[in-house]
């Protein structure tokens, strides 16, 4: 699926479909997953159809389907680039910052 070309709703539907496939592969009914997650059956139905699931619902479903280990593949933790580390003397970034370009003084030559 080309994610950038699709609206959020299509991506949510794809995520719900994938979770449904994992649920069926585990031979688990919607009711059984709902009970395992501690949510209503309608929550599972909404999740699998992509109807605005909360992040907590998605994490609970991953836990209920024993898929939490896949979070590292879902959003991997980015490592610092070697060039960035060299520029910073081995220190990692702690915050983002906007670079403000210095305006030339009046009468100062500029390109």
Buried (B, 14 or more C-beta within 10 A) or exposed (E): EEEEEEEEEBBBBBBBEEBBEBBEEEEBEBEBBBBBBEBEEEBBBBBBEBBEBEEEBBBBBBEBBEBEEEEEEEEEEEEEEEEEBEEEEEEEEEEEEEEEEEEEEEEEEEE
